[in-house]
Amino acid sequence: MASNKSYSSYEAMSFDIYGTLVDWETGISASLSQLTSKLPDSHPCKDSLDKVIDVFNKYENPLLKNHPDMVYEDILKHAYLGMAKEWGIETTEEEAEATGKSIPEWIAFPDTIAAMQALGKKYKIIALSNISRAAWAKTASGPLKDVKFDAVYRAEDIGSYKPDHRNFEYLLNGIQKEFGIEKSKLLHVGHGVKADQVPAEEMGIDHAWIRRGKDNWAETDVPKMEGLLEFETLGDLAKAADA
C-alpha cells in the first residue's frame, strides 16, 4: 500500500482462499497421511509437516504452471502420485483421488469468519482462488458459509493458476465490469509470497501479506517490497482497516 494511502481509499479487497482463509497446510497434510504413515520412522518427512509441504510443492507447482486446464482436484491427485513414486510407496488411483475429495473438509482459520464479516461491511469482497467450481461450491457452503463474497474468480473460470498474470488481469477486468472499481481502489490479500505478493506487485496492485503457515518470506529468494503491509492474521487486517 502506498504510504500516503488510507484504507478508506479502497473499495474492494480480493483474497486468496486456501492458505489465507482456509487452513490449506493442515488440510493437505491430513490428506497425505496415507502416504506419510507408510514412511519409515527414520525418514525426514515422517514427522515434519514443513518437509512434507516442501515435497508436495515440488510436484504441485510444475503441475499448476504446465497444466492450466487441469482442475485442482486432479492437480492434487497427480502430486500425490508423484510423491508416492518418489518415496517408493505403492498406492492406488482411489487413494490419490481422495486427496482432491478432501478439500471440503479443510477448515477455516479461527479468525477468518469474524474478520471477513467485518471487512465485508466496508468493502466488496472478492475471491481469487486456484480452485475448481465444484470444490469451491463445497467450501462456500461449508467452512466459509458465513462469509459473503461479492464475486468469485476461480482458476477453472480463468484457465490458468496464480501466479500467472492472467489471473490478476481477470480480477481487474472483473471488478471494473461488475462494480466499476479501478485498480487503485483494490487491495489484494494473500499468504502466498510467489503466488500472490509477487504478481500483485508486478502488476501495480496494492497488496497485503498475511503471515500464515510455512510460506515464510525468509525462506524465499524474493526481496520484501518497500512499504509491504504485513499482518499475523486476517483479524489484524480487519482491525487496521477499521481504525
C-alpha positions, 0 to 999 in steps of 0.5 A: 500500500502506498504510504500516503494511502488510507484504507478508506481509499479502497473499495474492494479487497480480493483474497486468496482462499486456501492458505489465507482463509482456509487452513490449506497446510493442515488440510493437505497434510491430513490428506497425505497421511496415507502416504506419510504413515507408510514412511519409515520412522527414520525418514525426514518427512515422517514427522515434519509437516514443513518437509512434507509441504516442501515435497508436495510443492515440488510436484504441485507447482510444475503441475499448476504452471504446465497444466492450466486446464487441469482442475485442482482436484486432479492437480492434487491427485497427480502430486500425490502420485508423484510423491508416492513414486518418489518415496517408493510407496505403492498406492492406488488411483482411489487413494490419490483421488481422495486427496482432491475429495478432501478439500471440503473438509479443510477448515477455516482459520479461527479468525477468518469468519469474524474478520471477513464479516467485518471487512465485508461491511466496508468493502466488496469482497472478492475471491481469487482462488486456484480452485475448481467450481465444484470444490469451491461450491463445497467450501462456500457452503461449508467452512466459509458459509458465513462469509459473503463474497461479492464475486468469485474468480476461480482458476477453472473460470480463468484457465490458468493458476496464480501466479500467472498474470492472467489471473490478476488481469481477470480480477481487474477486468472483473471488478471494473465490469461488475462494480466499476472499481479501478485498480487503485481502489483494490487491495489484494490479500494473500499468504502466498509470497510467489503466488500472490505478493509477487504478481500483485506487485508486478502488476501495480496492485496494492497488496497485503501479506498475511503471515500464515503457515510455512510460506515464510518470506525468509525462506524465499529468494524474493526481496520484501517490497518497500512499504509491504503491509504485513499482518499475523492474521486476517483479524489484524487486517480487519482491525487496521482497516477499521481504525 
